[in-house]
Amino acid sequence: MTTTTTRPTKTAEPPKAATTPKPEKPAETPLHRSSRIGRDIGGLAVNVYERGIANFVAFEKDAAKITPYPWAKEALAVSAGLIEDVGAAYVRTARRILR
């Protein structure tokens, strides 16, 4: 009885390119996750506040257009401008803090 043994043939492997090992990204800790979620929620809250201010300012400007009294037009226009300016400063500051 004759047994033949076959040797596995070597396949030529392509040369490996020199790669630099990528630094591993640290796992997200609960503290990092809660900070990220807090920033996301804060951003949403600022967006809602900004939209609410814009709606209220638009309402006051529309009311100023239709009121028949000049003193009321002036009061509504000044109030709308003040609320718009203060709201814009608040939103700008809040967005800067949430970065």
Secondary structure, DSSP 8 states (H G I E B T S, - for coil): -----------------------------HHHHHHHHHHHHHHHHHHHHHHHHHHHHHHHHHHHHH-S-HHHHHHHHHHHHHHHHHHHHHHHHHHHHH-
